Amino acid sequence: MLNRLLAPLLVLASLGAQAQGTVYRCPGPPVLYTDALSAKEAAEKGCRTIEGTPITVLQTAKPRPGNAPAASSDSGARSGDTRVDAGQQRVRDDERRRVLQTELRQAEERLANAQKEFNNGQGERRGDERNYQKYLDRMAELKENIARYEADVQALKREIAKLPS
């Protein structure tokens, strides 16, 4: 009985709102938002009106199989048919070895300087370190730097060892 009374009211209310561009939300496995239904059709399908501004739906083009975007040369990805000449690869390996050895020398110099300044935890106090805590903080930072520099040296040595002879 209640449904019989509510249905005409719903139809009348939706007719008044239809003039303003009513958008309906219809239930179902794919929830449907539409303004193409009449009030009667919306009531039959169990759709509800949405108040406020209309909803904008943009459809995107579906990707086609086989039209995958090609990998750019900057990404480092290569297709299976591109091969590097053995001579060119040797030049690249030699260049990489040279760069890594330069970095290794610089890392070893940083490590030696930090170890010298640290002096096994007995580094010299500076004039700006009248507060003993500042000295302790600097020594702790040097100790952390030494550990990081040692790790850098080891990593560079591992990288060089991976290169073909």
N, CA and C atoms as a LAMMPS dump frame, in Angstrom:
ITEM: TIMESTEP
0
ITEM: NUMBER OF ATOMS
495
ITEM: BOX BOUNDS ff ff ff
-5.0000000000000000e+02 5.0000000000000000e+02
-5.0000000000000000e+02 5.0000000000000000e+02
-5.0000000000000000e+02 5.0000000000000000e+02
ITEM: ATOMS id mol type element x y z
1 1 1 N 0.83 -1.189 0
2 1 2 C 0 0 0
3 1 3 C 0.88 1.26 0
4 2 1 N 1.93 1.218 0.8
5 2 2 C 2.816 2.362 0.898
6 2 3 C 3.526 2.606 -0.44
7 3 1 N 3.918 1.5 -1.113
8 3 2 C 4.574 1.632 -2.422
9 3 3 C 3.658 2.284 -3.449
10 4 1 N 2.336 1.97 -3.375
11 4 2 C 1.388 2.56 -4.319
12 4 3 C 1.27 4.07 -4.122
13 5 1 N 1.388 4.5 -2.876
14 5 2 C 1.29 5.931 -2.604
15 5 3 C 2.592 6.655 -2.961
16 6 1 N 3.728 5.998 -2.728
17 6 2 C 5.011 6.641 -2.97
18 6 3 C 5.348 6.712 -4.458
19 7 1 N 4.926 5.721 -5.231
20 7 2 C 5.265 5.691 -6.651
21 7 3 C 4.762 6.935 -7.389
22 8 1 N 3.484 7.333 -7.234
23 8 2 C 3.038 8.551 -7.943
24 8 3 C 3.776 9.795 -7.451
25 9 1 N 4.064 9.836 -6.155
26 9 2 C 4.793 10.996 -5.648
27 9 3 C 6.198 11.057 -6.24
28 10 1 N 6.82 9.905 -6.347
29 10 2 C 8.163 9.84 -6.925
30 10 3 C 8.137 10.261 -8.388
31 11 1 N 7.121 9.806 -9.094
32 11 2 C 6.999 10.162 -10.509
33 11 3 C 6.773 11.661 -10.647
34 12 1 N 5.912 12.23 -9.817
35 12 2 C 5.652 13.667 -9.892
36 12 3 C 6.89 14.473 -9.52
37 13 1 N 7.597 14.024 -8.503
38 13 2 C 8.809 14.738 -8.074
39 13 3 C 9.875 14.66 -9.157
40 14 1 N 10.006 13.513 -9.773
41 14 2 C 11.034 13.374 -10.796
42 14 3 C 10.649 14.114 -12.067
43 15 1 N 9.345 14.263 -12.348
44 15 2 C 8.932 15.048 -13.509
45 15 3 C 9.304 16.505 -13.317
46 16 1 N 9.125 16.994 -12.11
47 16 2 C 9.497 18.383 -11.824
48 16 3 C 11.002 18.568 -11.917
49 17 1 N 11.746 17.588 -11.487
50 17 2 C 13.201 17.686 -11.526
51 17 3 C 13.731 17.433 -12.928
52 18 1 N 12.958 16.702 -13.764
53 18 2 C 13.401 16.378 -15.121
54 18 3 C 13.612 17.648 -15.921
55 19 1 N 12.837 18.638 -15.652
56 19 2 C 12.97 19.884 -16.379
57 19 3 C 14.322 20.533 -16.094
58 20 1 N 14.893 20.24 -14.957
59 20 2 C 16.178 20.808 -14.585
60 20 3 C 17.324 19.889 -14.964
61 21 1 N 17.086 18.79 -15.64
62 21 2 C 18.153 17.883 -16.05
63 21 3 C 18.496 16.897 -14.939
64 22 1 N 17.556 16.051 -14.575
65 22 2 C 17.742 15.095 -13.501
66 22 3 C 18.664 13.969 -13.936
67 23 1 N 19.542 13.606 -13.047
68 23 2 C 20.439 12.491 -13.296
69 23 3 C 20.017 11.368 -12.366
70 24 1 N 19.922 10.16 -12.918
71 24 2 C 19.495 9.005 -12.151
72 24 3 C 20.672 8.069 -11.91
73 25 1 N 20.643 7.451 -10.738
74 25 2 C 21.613 6.4 -10.415
75 25 3 C 20.825 5.11 -10.346
76 26 1 N 21.116 4.222 -11.299
77 26 2 C 20.373 2.975 -11.391
78 26 3 C 21.217 1.833 -10.838
79 27 1 N 20.62 0.939 -10.049
80 27 2 C 21.37 -0.176 -9.485
81 27 3 C 21.659 -1.235 -10.532
82 28 1 N 22.604 -2.067 -10.21
83 28 2 C 22.95 -3.163 -11.096
84 28 3 C 24.422 -3.482 -10.965
85 29 1 N 24.852 -4.594 -11.55
86 29 2 C 26.276 -4.91 -11.482
87 29 3 C 27.125 -3.785 -12.053
88 30 1 N 26.834 -3.245 -13.246
89 30 2 C 27.497 -1.981 -13.543
90 30 3 C 26.531 -0.871 -13.143
91 31 1 N 26.869 -0.094 -12.116
92 31 2 C 26.005 0.996 -11.676
93 31 3 C 25.921 1.99 -12.818
94 32 1 N 24.714 2.419 -13.116
95 32 2 C 24.485 3.263 -14.275
96 32 3 C 24.058 4.647 -13.812
97 33 1 N 24.73 5.657 -14.312
98 33 2 C 24.335 7.039 -14.091
99 33 3 C 23.85 7.56 -15.435
100 34 1 N 22.613 8.039 -15.465
101 34 2 C 22.06 8.473 -16.74
102 34 3 C 21.053 9.599 -16.548
103 35 1 N 20.907 10.411 -17.586
104 35 2 C 19.848 11.407 -17.618
105 35 3 C 18.931 11.154 -18.811
106 36 1 N 19.082 9.972 -19.427
107 36 2 C 18.324 9.64 -20.629
108 36 3 C 17.054 8.862 -20.319
109 37 1 N 16.695 8.692 -19.062
110 37 2 C 15.494 7.944 -18.704
111 37 3 C 14.374 8.901 -18.355
112 38 1 N 13.182 8.44 -18.622
113 38 2 C 12.026 9.208 -18.159
114 38 3 C 11.807 8.86 -16.689
115 39 1 N 10.988 9.629 -16.035
116 39 2 C 10.725 9.397 -14.622
117 39 3 C 10.071 8.042 -14.407
118 40 1 N 9.213 7.657 -15.337
119 40 2 C 8.517 6.376 -15.217
120 40 3 C 9.509 5.221 -15.374
121 41 1 N 10.398 5.319 -16.391
122 41 2 C 11.403 4.269 -16.6
123 41 3 C 12.343 4.169 -15.398
124 42 1 N 12.709 5.305 -14.858
125 42 2 C 13.596 5.316 -13.701
126 42 3 C 12.925 4.664 -12.504
127 43 1 N 11.659 4.944 -12.309
128 43 2 C 10.929 4.345 -11.191
129 43 3 C 10.803 2.837 -11.377
130 44 1 N 10.576 2.375 -12.625
131 44 2 C 10.448 0.945 -12.895
132 44 3 C 11.757 0.207 -12.643
133 45 1 N 12.879 0.845 -12.971
134 45 2 C 14.183 0.199 -12.808
135 45 3 C 14.75 0.35 -11.391
136 46 1 N 14.078 1.123 -10.569
137 46 2 C 14.545 1.312 -9.197
138 46 3 C 15.649 2.353 -9.094
139 47 1 N 15.686 3.281 -10.047
140 47 2 C 16.723 4.311 -10.061
141 47 3 C 16.366 5.424 -9.093
142 48 1 N 17.417 6.062 -8.563
143 48 2 C 17.226 7.186 -7.64
144 48 3 C 17.801 8.438 -8.264
145 49 1 N 17.202 9.572 -7.931
146 49 2 C 17.692 10.832 -8.469
147 49 3 C 18.921 11.284 -7.683
148 50 1 N 19.781 11.984 -8.38
149 50 2 C 20.973 12.545 -7.744
150 50 3 C 20.791 14.049 -7.739
151 51 1 N 20.885 14.644 -6.575
152 51 2 C 20.701 16.087 -6.446
153 51 3 C 22.024 16.786 -6.733
154 52 1 N 21.943 18.016 -7.199
155 52 2 C 23.153 18.797 -7.416
156 52 3 C 23.551 18.832 -8.876
157 53 1 N 24.826 19.039 -9.105
158 53 2 C 25.317 19.186 -10.469
159 53 3 C 25.347 17.853 -11.188
160 54 1 N 25.208 17.899 -12.492
161 54 2 C 25.24 16.655 -13.253
162 54 3 C 26.639 16.04 -13.249
163 55 1 N 26.697 14.757 -13.469
164 55 2 C 27.947 14.018 -13.466
165 55 3 C 28.509 13.997 -14.875
166 56 1 N 29.781 14.216 -15
167 56 2 C 30.445 14.15 -16.299
168 56 3 C 31.241 12.863 -16.361
169 57 1 N 31.038 12.09 -17.403
170 57 2 C 31.757 10.834 -17.576
171 57 3 C 32.556 10.929 -18.86
172 58 1 N 33.835 10.659 -18.765
173 58 2 C 34.701 10.662 -19.931
174 58 3 C 35.082 9.237 -20.264
175 59 1 N 34.946 8.869 -21.51
176 59 2 C 35.344 7.541 -21.929
177 59 3 C 36.717 7.622 -22.551
178 60 1 N 37.56 6.648 -22.209
179 60 2 C 38.895 6.601 -22.787
180 60 3 C 38.938 5.512 -23.842
181 61 1 N 39.858 5.662 -24.739
182 61 2 C 40.012 4.654 -25.784
183 61 3 C 40.589 3.386 -25.164
184 62 1 N 40.046 2.265 -25.555
185 62 2 C 40.549 0.993 -25.033
186 62 3 C 41.874 0.673 -25.705
187 63 1 N 42.866 0.203 -24.944
188 63 2 C 44.147 -0.127 -25.566
189 63 3 C 43.994 -1.32 -26.494
190 64 1 N 44.629 -1.22 -27.625
191 64 2 C 44.57 -2.307 -28.6
192 64 3 C 45.744 -3.237 -28.367
193 65 1 N 45.519 -4.533 -28.436
194 65 2 C 46.651 -5.441 -28.271
195 65 3 C 47.602 -5.287 -29.45
196 66 1 N 48.882 -5.309 -29.128
197 66 2 C 49.892 -5.177 -30.167
198 66 3 C 50.313 -3.746 -30.408
199 67 1 N 49.602 -2.794 -29.844
200 67 2 C 49.968 -1.395 -29.992
201 67 3 C 50.562 -0.871 -28.693
202 68 1 N 51.325 -1.673 -28.028
203 68 2 C 51.952 -1.233 -26.788
204 68 3 C 52.949 -0.15 -27.115
205 69 1 N 53.061 0.857 -26.243
206 69 2 C 54.009 1.923 -26.53
207 69 3 C 55.426 1.388 -26.55
208 70 1 N 56.195 1.848 -27.508
209 70 2 C 57.579 1.389 -27.632
210 70 3 C 58.409 1.991 -26.526
211 71 1 N 59.36 1.217 -26.029
212 71 2 C 60.246 1.71 -24.989
213 71 3 C 61.185 2.734 -25.59
214 72 1 N 61.365 3.819 -24.864
215 72 2 C 62.262 4.848 -25.389
216 72 3 C 63.706 4.431 -25.19
217 73 1 N 64.574 5.012 -25.981
218 73 2 C 65.985 4.645 -25.885
219 73 3 C 66.58 5.143 -24.585
220 74 1 N 65.959 6.141 -23.941
221 74 2 C 66.475 6.662 -22.684
222 74 3 C 66.235 5.695 -21.53
223 75 1 N 65.238 4.831 -21.653
224 75 2 C 64.882 3.962 -20.537
225 75 3 C 65.858 2.819 -20.353
226 76 1 N 66.695 2.57 -21.305
227 76 2 C 67.666 1.491 -21.176
228 76 3 C 67.117 0.148 -21.611
229 77 1 N 65.82 0.074 -21.924
230 77 2 C 65.249 -1.186 -22.379
231 77 3 C 65.581 -1.365 -23.847
232 78 1 N 65.918 -2.587 -24.22
233 78 2 C 66.277 -2.868 -25.612
234 78 3 C 65.431 -4.007 -26.13
235 79 1 N 65.173 -3.954 -27.4
236 79 2 C 64.479 -5.084 -27.995
237 79 3 C 65.494 -6.176 -28.268
238 80 1 N 65.025 -7.367 -28.521
239 80 2 C 65.905 -8.514 -28.679
240 80 3 C 66.771 -8.455 -29.926
241 81 1 N 66.388 -7.648 -30.93
242 81 2 C 67.157 -7.65 -32.171
243 81 3 C 68.287 -6.629 -32.19
244 82 1 N 68.401 -5.786 -31.187
245 82 2 C 69.514 -4.827 -31.155
246 82 3 C 70.651 -5.413 -30.344
247 83 1 N 71.786 -5.561 -30.986
248 83 2 C 72.984 -6.099 -30.34
249 83 3 C 74.089 -5.087 -30.505
250 84 1 N 74.952 -5.076 -29.517
251 84 2 C 76.091 -4.174 -29.552
252 84 3 C 77.286 -4.948 -30.078
253 85 1 N 78.028 -4.322 -30.95
254 85 2 C 79.24 -4.913 -31.502
255 85 3 C 80.219 -5.196 -30.363
256 86 1 N 80.963 -6.299 -30.477
257 86 2 C 81.895 -6.698 -29.411
258 86 3 C 82.943 -5.621 -29.163
259 87 1 N 83.429 -4.99 -30.214
260 87 2 C 84.424 -3.93 -30.05
261 87 3 C 83.847 -2.73 -29.312
262 88 1 N 82.619 -2.393 -29.673
263 88 2 C 81.962 -1.274 -29.011
264 88 3 C 81.7 -1.598 -27.544
265 89 1 N 81.322 -2.842 -27.26
266 89 2 C 81.081 -3.246 -25.869
267 89 3 C 82.374 -3.177 -25.065
268 90 1 N 83.497 -3.573 -25.657
269 90 2 C 84.789 -3.504 -24.961
270 90 3 C 85.131 -2.057 -24.63
271 91 1 N 84.863 -1.146 -25.578
272 91 2 C 85.114 0.281 -25.329
273 91 3 C 84.255 0.766 -24.166
274 92 1 N 83.001 0.359 -24.144
275 92 2 C 82.103 0.743 -23.048
276 92 3 C 82.597 0.19 -21.717
277 93 1 N 83.001 -1.075 -21.716
278 93 2 C 83.511 -1.689 -20.48
279 93 3 C 84.771 -0.99 -20.003
280 94 1 N 85.656 -0.647 -20.93
281 94 2 C 86.891 0.055 -20.556
282 94 3 C 86.581 1.427 -19.961
283 95 1 N 85.632 2.111 -20.564
284 95 2 C 85.234 3.43 -20.056
285 95 3 C 84.627 3.296 -18.654
286 96 1 N 83.797 2.303 -18.491
287 96 2 C 83.174 2.08 -17.18
288 96 3 C 84.237 1.737 -16.14
289 97 1 N 85.206 0.906 -16.51
290 97 2 C 86.286 0.551 -15.589
291 97 3 C 87.085 1.8 -15.198
292 98 1 N 87.359 2.653 -16.181
293 98 2 C 88.122 3.872 -15.908
294 98 3 C 87.359 4.781 -14.942
295 99 1 N 86.072 4.951 -15.176
296 99 2 C 85.248 5.804 -14.3
297 99 3 C 85.196 5.216 -12.888
298 100 1 N 84.976 3.906 -12.791
299 100 2 C 84.899 3.272 -11.469
300 100 3 C 86.232 3.364 -10.727
301 101 1 N 87.331 3.222 -11.429
302 101 2 C 88.634 3.318 -10.774
303 101 3 C 88.905 4.745 -10.298
304 102 1 N 88.476 5.724 -11.065
305 102 2 C 88.609 7.118 -10.619
306 102 3 C 87.789 7.354 -9.362
307 103 1 N 86.554 6.858 -9.361
308 103 2 C 85.7 6.993 -8.177
309 103 3 C 86.309 6.256 -6.989
310 104 1 N 86.901 5.098 -7.24
311 104 2 C 87.53 4.327 -6.165
312 104 3 C 88.686 5.113 -5.551
313 105 1 N 89.525 5.721 -6.383
314 105 2 C 90.64 6.527 -5.858
315 105 3 C 90.123 7.676 -4.996
316 106 1 N 89.083 8.348 -5.464
317 106 2 C 88.522 9.472 -4.71
318 106 3 C 87.927 8.991 -3.387
319 107 1 N 87.232 7.857 -3.406
320 107 2 C 86.643 7.315 -2.17
321 107 3 C 87.733 6.903 -1.189
322 108 1 N 88.821 6.316 -1.695
323 108 2 C 89.921 5.92 -0.81
324 108 3 C 90.594 7.152 -0.209
325 109 1 N 90.705 8.246 -0.979
326 109 2 C 91.279 9.488 -0.445
327 109 3 C 90.38 10.065 0.652
328 110 1 N 89.07 10.077 0.42
329 110 2 C 88.148 10.566 1.452
330 110 3 C 88.268 9.724 2.71
331 111 1 N 88.358 8.41 2.538
332 111 2 C 88.483 7.505 3.682
333 111 3 C 89.773 7.783 4.442
334 112 1 N 90.888 7.932 3.731
335 112 2 C 92.175 8.181 4.391
336 112 3 C 92.149 9.506 5.147
337 113 1 N 91.57 10.558 4.548
338 113 2 C 91.481 11.852 5.229
339 113 3 C 90.623 11.773 6.478
340 114 1 N 89.495 11.073 6.379
341 114 2 C 88.613 10.947 7.542
342 114 3 C 89.284 10.149 8.651
343 115 1 N 89.992 9.068 8.292
344 115 2 C 90.689 8.267 9.307
345 115 3 C 91.801 9.07 9.964
346 116 1 N 92.495 9.881 9.185
347 116 2 C 93.57 10.72 9.726
348 116 3 C 92.999 11.732 10.716
349 117 1 N 91.892 12.363 10.33
350 117 2 C 91.266 13.354 11.211
351 117 3 C 90.681 12.69 12.453
352 118 1 N 90.14 11.501 12.315
353 118 2 C 89.539 10.771 13.44
354 118 3 C 90.613 10.319 14.424
355 119 1 N 91.76 9.861 13.904
356 119 2 C 92.903 9.467 14.733
357 119 3 C 92.503 8.476 15.831
358 120 1 N 91.779 7.402 15.431
359 120 2 C 91.328 6.357 16.356
360 120 3 C 90.536 6.921 17.534
361 121 1 N 89.724 7.912 17.265
362 121 2 C 88.874 8.481 18.313
363 121 3 C 89.572 9.53 19.148
364 122 1 N 90.812 9.852 18.836
365 122 2 C 91.576 10.837 19.606
366 122 3 C 91.904 12.05 18.744
367 123 1 N 90.98 12.487 17.927
368 123 2 C 91.206 13.623 17.044
369 123 3 C 91.458 14.896 17.827
370 124 1 N 92.146 15.826 17.191
371 124 2 C 92.457 17.091 17.85
372 124 3 C 91.206 17.928 18.004
373 125 1 N 91.167 18.66 19.121
374 125 2 C 90.044 19.577 19.338
375 125 3 C 90.314 20.859 18.602
376 126 1 N 89.281 21.409 18.034
377 126 2 C 89.376 22.669 17.308
378 126 3 C 89.099 23.821 18.266
379 127 1 N 89.42 25.005 17.826
380 127 2 C 89.201 26.183 18.657
381 127 3 C 87.725 26.476 18.884
382 128 1 N 86.896 26.117 17.95
383 128 2 C 85.464 26.382 18.105
384 128 3 C 84.763 25.31 18.935
385 129 1 N 85.525 24.352 19.454
386 129 2 C 84.93 23.244 20.226
387 129 3 C 85.261 23.385 21.714
388 130 1 N 85.008 24.542 22.256
389 130 2 C 85.239 24.734 23.688
390 130 3 C 84.272 23.874 24.484
391 131 1 N 83.103 23.704 23.922
392 131 2 C 82.123 22.805 24.529
393 131 3 C 82.52 21.381 24.132
394 132 1 N 82.746 20.525 25.122
395 132 2 C 83.224 19.164 24.868
396 132 3 C 82.221 18.354 24.045
397 133 1 N 80.94 18.675 24.191
398 133 2 C 79.915 17.939 23.447
399 133 3 C 80.06 18.168 21.947
400 134 1 N 80.456 19.363 21.543
401 134 2 C 80.673 19.624 20.119
402 134 3 C 81.776 18.728 19.577
403 135 1 N 82.828 18.563 20.357
404 135 2 C 83.935 17.687 19.961
405 135 3 C 83.443 16.249 19.816
406 136 1 N 82.668 15.786 20.791
407 136 2 C 82.139 14.413 20.744
408 136 3 C 81.211 14.219 19.536
409 137 1 N 80.407 15.229 19.244
410 137 2 C 79.508 15.144 18.084
411 137 3 C 80.304 15.045 16.783
412 138 1 N 81.393 15.839 16.695
413 138 2 C 82.218 15.794 15.489
414 138 3 C 82.897 14.44 15.354
415 139 1 N 83.355 13.875 16.452
416 139 2 C 84.004 12.558 16.41
417 139 3 C 82.991 11.48 15.991
418 140 1 N 81.773 11.58 16.49
419 140 2 C 80.737 10.607 16.11
420 140 3 C 80.411 10.728 14.623
421 141 1 N 80.36 11.958 14.131
422 141 2 C 80.088 12.163 12.709
423 141 3 C 81.233 11.624 11.854
424 142 1 N 82.458 11.828 12.306
425 142 2 C 83.61 11.29 11.576
426 142 3 C 83.574 9.765 11.542
427 143 1 N 83.202 9.175 12.662
428 143 2 C 83.122 7.711 12.721
429 143 3 C 82.078 7.19 11.735
430 144 1 N 80.913 7.869 11.655
431 144 2 C 79.879 7.483 10.696
432 144 3 C 80.375 7.658 9.266
433 145 1 N 81.089 8.754 9.008
434 145 2 C 81.621 8.996 7.665
435 145 3 C 82.627 7.917 7.275
436 146 1 N 83.461 7.508 8.219
437 146 2 C 84.446 6.458 7.933
438 146 3 C 83.739 5.167 7.546
439 147 1 N 82.695 4.813 8.279
440 147 2 C 81.949 3.589 7.967
441 147 3 C 81.324 3.691 6.575
442 148 1 N 80.774 4.869 6.243
443 148 2 C 80.154 5.055 4.926
444 148 3 C 81.211 5.006 3.816
445 149 1 N 82.373 5.636 4.058
446 149 2 C 83.432 5.624 3.047
447 149 3 C 83.979 4.215 2.835
448 150 1 N 84.086 3.446 3.911
449 150 2 C 84.549 2.054 3.768
450 150 3 C 83.556 1.248 2.943
451 151 1 N 82.266 1.46 3.189
452 151 2 C 81.235 0.76 2.413
453 151 3 C 81.298 1.17 0.94
454 152 1 N 81.536 2.462 0.684
455 152 2 C 81.66 2.933 -0.697
456 152 3 C 82.835 2.27 -1.401
457 153 1 N 83.973 2.189 -0.719
458 153 2 C 85.164 1.578 -1.309
459 153 3 C 84.896 0.11 -1.635
460 154 1 N 84.27 -0.607 -0.705
461 154 2 C 83.971 -2.019 -0.937
462 154 3 C 83.007 -2.198 -2.111
463 155 1 N 81.991 -1.338 -2.196
464 155 2 C 81.022 -1.444 -3.291
465 155 3 C 81.697 -1.174 -4.637
466 156 1 N 82.569 -0.178 -4.682
467 156 2 C 83.27 0.113 -5.938
468 156 3 C 84.188 -1.034 -6.338
469 157 1 N 84.849 -1.643 -5.376
470 157 2 C 85.71 -2.794 -5.679
471 157 3 C 84.886 -3.959 -6.228
472 158 1 N 83.699 -4.165 -5.665
473 158 2 C 82.826 -5.241 -6.167
474 158 3 C 82.395 -4.95 -7.6
475 159 1 N 82.044 -3.703 -7.895
476 159 2 C 81.641 -3.332 -9.251
477 159 3 C 82.771 -3.544 -10.248
478 160 1 N 83.978 -3.17 -9.864
479 160 2 C 85.122 -3.353 -10.753
480 160 3 C 85.384 -4.833 -10.99
481 161 1 N 85.203 -5.645 -9.946
482 161 2 C 85.432 -7.084 -10.079
483 161 3 C 84.411 -7.725 -11.016
484 162 1 N 83.228 -7.155 -11.142
485 162 2 C 82.199 -7.706 -12.035
486 162 3 C 82.506 -7.483 -13.507
487 163 1 N 83.312 -6.471 -13.791
488 163 2 C 83.606 -6.157 -15.193
489 163 3 C 84.448 -7.25 -15.834
490 164 1 N 84.194 -7.52 -17.107
491 164 2 C 85.012 -8.523 -17.802
492 164 3 C 86.447 -8.023 -17.942
493 165 1 N 87.386 -8.946 -17.873
494 165 2 C 88.813 -8.575 -17.959
495 165 3 C 89.233 -8.235 -19.349
